[in-house]
Amino acid sequence: SIEEIKADMCSKKVMDRLLCGDVGYGKTEVALRAAYLSILNGKQVALMCPNTILCQQHYETALKRFADFGVSVEALNRFKSPRDQDKILARLSRGEVDLIVGTHRLLSSDVKFKDLGLLILDEEQRFGVEHKEKIKNMKTDVDCLTMTATPIPRTLHMSLSGIRDISTIDTPPSSRLPVQTYVVEETETLIRDACVRELARGGQVFILYNRVESIYSFAAKIEQI
């Protein structure tokens, strides 16, 4: 994936590539390497996420990853005061910020780049239609890399029909155990065994239950089991 993205960025055409890979497969690492390539060429990079929490996580990851490389990283989200945002925007327009991580706040009219070279979109399908239109305008002359763990049919169709190029990360990190899925009839014994096994290894259990009316009685039942 890294080689494909690098080849795209070094070619004459504007990159529009979709990077697919499961959660924890290293899409962010691939994206940060693409960002570094762009920054080395004197360009600015914008990484856009659908929500503030994700934005903060990416910001902290980027700070750690680029700590030894002299890259100036900033975040633009609602955790920043209006005064801080103004300072960041001023530095961004002067070209003093290499990588800006933000929510759709990056699409606001007061956000001006000195020389944007790469736009990285995380989970593009979670942005609204209005945001997607603005993103589309932004992408016309800027390299674009979209990361997703769940490619939506339209995005997938665009990739398969050749409008977009696609890179897939198929291999999990070496320490990662494969996901096991079972479709079984619900029994209390099974629920208990599954939970006990996970809790015994110090893990956490997330139970998805789709009936709001009876969710509290279901939770009480789980507690009792």
C-alpha positions in Angstrom: 0.0 0.0 0.0 2.8 2.4 0.9 4.5 1.7 -2.5 1.3 2.3 -4.4 0.6 5.6 -2.6 4.1 6.7 -3.1 4.0 5.9 -6.9 0.7 7.9 -7.1 2.1 10.9 -5.3 5.2 11.0 -7.5 3.2 10.7 -10.7 1.8 13.6 -12.7 -1.9 12.8 -12.0 -3.8 13.9 -8.9 -4.1 10.9 -6.5 -7.5 9.7 -5.4 -6.9 6.5 -3.5 -9.0 4.4 -1.1 -7.1 2.6 1.6 -9.0 -0.4 3.0 -8.0 -2.4 6.0 -9.6 -3.7 9.2 -9.4 -1.8 12.5 -5.8 -2.0 13.9 -4.2 -3.1 10.6 -2.1 0.0 10.3 -3.9 2.4 8.0 -2.9 5.4 10.1 0.8 4.4 9.8 0.5 4.2 6.0 -1.3 7.6 5.9 1.3 9.3 8.1 4.1 8.0 5.8 2.2 9.6 2.9 1.9 12.8 4.9 5.6 12.8 5.6 6.4 12.4 1.9 4.2 15.4 1.1 5.8 17.5 3.9 9.3 16.6 2.7 8.3 18.2 -0.6 7.3 21.4 1.1 3.6 20.8 1.1 1.0 21.0 3.8 -1.2 18.0 4.8 -4.8 18.0 6.2 -6.1 14.9 8.0 -9.9 15.1 8.4 -12.0 12.9 10.8 -15.7 12.7 11.4 -15.6 13.5 15.1 -13.6 15.2 17.8 -12.6 12.1 19.8 -11.1 10.5 16.7 -9.5 13.8 15.7 -7.8 14.0 19.2 -6.6 10.4 18.9 -5.0 11.0 15.4 -3.5 14.2 16.7 -1.8 12.4 19.6 -0.6 9.6 17.3 0.8 12.1 14.8 2.6 14.1 17.6 4.3 10.8 18.8 5.1 9.5 15.4 6.7 12.8 14.1 8.4 13.7 17.4 11.9 13.1 16.0 11.3 14.5 12.5 10.7 18.2 13.1 7.2 18.2 11.7 4.8 20.9 13.0 1.5 19.2 13.9 -1.7 21.0 15.1 -5.3 20.0 15.8 -8.4 22.0 15.0 -11.5 20.9 16.9 -13.8 22.0 19.7 -11.3 21.2 22.4 -9.4 24.3 21.3 -10.5 27.7 22.5 -11.5 30.3 19.8 -8.3 32.2 20.6 -6.1 29.1 20.1 -8.0 28.4 16.9 -7.2 31.9 15.6 -3.5 31.4 16.3 -3.4 28.0 14.6 -5.3 29.4 11.5 -2.8 32.3 11.3 0.2 29.9 11.4 -1.5 27.6 8.9 -2.0 30.4 6.4 1.7 31.4 6.8 2.8 27.8 6.1 4.1 27.3 9.7 1.9 24.2 10.3 2.9 21.1 8.3 0.1 18.8 9.4 -3.3 19.9 10.6 -5.7 17.3 12.1 -9.3 18.3 12.3 -13.0 17.6 12.1 -15.2 19.1 9.3 -14.1 22.4 10.9 -11.3 22.2 8.3 -13.9 22.9 5.6 -14.8 26.4 7.1 -14.2 29.4 5.0 -11.7 30.9 7.5 -9.3 27.9 7.0 -6.6 29.0 4.5 -3.6 26.9 3.6 -0.4 28.3 2.2 0.2 25.2 0.0 -2.0 22.1 0.6 -0.5 19.0 -1.0 -2.4 16.1 0.5 -5.8 15.6 2.0 -6.3 12.4 4.2 -9.9 11.5 5.0 -10.8 9.0 7.7 -14.1 7.2 7.4 -15.4 9.5 4.6 -18.8 7.7 4.6 -19.5 9.3 8.0 -19.4 12.8 6.7 -22.7 14.5 5.6 -23.7 15.2 2.0 -22.9 18.9 2.4 -19.5 18.2 3.8 -18.8 15.7 1.0 -19.6 18.4 -1.6 -17.0 20.7 0.0 -14.5 17.9 0.2 -15.1 17.1 -3.5 -14.2 20.8 -4.4 -11.1 20.6 -2.2 -9.9 17.4 -3.9 -9.8 18.7 -7.5 -6.1 19.6 -7.4 -4.9 18.0 -4.2 -3.8 14.4 -3.7 -6.4 12.6 -1.6 -6.1 9.4 0.5 -9.3 8.0 2.0 -9.0 5.5 4.9 -11.8 3.1 5.7 -12.4 -0.1 7.6 -15.9 -0.4 6.1 -16.0 0.6 2.4 -19.6 1.7 1.6 -21.0 0.2 -1.7 -20.8 3.5 -3.6 -17.2 4.0 -2.6 -16.4 0.4 -3.4 -18.2 0.7 -6.8 -16.1 3.8 -7.6 -12.9 1.9 -6.7 -13.9 -1.2 -8.8 -15.0 0.9 -11.8 -11.7 2.6 -11.8 -12.7 6.1 -10.8 -10.6 5.6 -7.7 -7.6 3.5 -7.1 -7.7 1.1 -4.2 -5.1 -0.3 -1.8 -5.9 -3.0 0.7 -4.1 -4.1 3.8 -5.0 -7.8 4.2 -2.5 -8.8 6.9 -3.0 -8.1 10.6 -0.1 -7.0 12.8 1.9 -10.1 14.0 0.5 -10.0 17.5 -3.1 -9.8 16.4 -5.3 -12.8 16.8 -7.8 -13.5 14.1 -11.4 -12.4 14.7 -13.7 -15.4 15.3 -17.4 -15.1 14.5 -20.1 -17.6 15.5 -23.8 -17.4 14.6 -25.5 -19.4 17.3 -28.9 -19.8 19.1 -29.0 -17.6 22.2 -28.5 -19.5 25.5 -27.7 -18.2 28.9 -24.9 -20.7 29.3 -23.2 -19.5 26.1 -23.4 -15.8 27.0 -22.0 -16.6 30.5 -19.1 -18.8 29.1 -18.2 -16.1 26.5 -18.2 -13.3 29.1 -16.3 -15.3 31.7 -13.6 -16.3 29.3 -13.1 -12.7 28.2 -13.1 -11.3 31.7 -10.7 -14.1 32.9 -8.0 -12.7 30.6 -8.6 -9.2 31.8 -10.5 -8.1 28.7 -13.8 -6.3 28.2 -17.1 -7.4 26.7 -19.3 -5.3 24.5 -22.9 -6.6 24.0 -24.9 -5.1 21.2 -28.6 -5.2 21.8 -31.0 -3.5 19.4 -34.3 -3.1 21.4 -34.4 0.1 23.3 -37.6 -0.7 25.2 -36.2 -3.8 26.9 -32.5 -2.9 27.1 -32.5 -2.4 30.9 -34.2 -5.7 31.7 -31.7 -7.4 29.3 -28.8 -5.7 31.2 -30.3 -6.9 34.5 -30.5 -10.4 33.1 -26.8 -10.3 32.0 -25.8 -9.1 35.5 -27.8 -12.0 37.1 -26.2 -14.6 34.7 
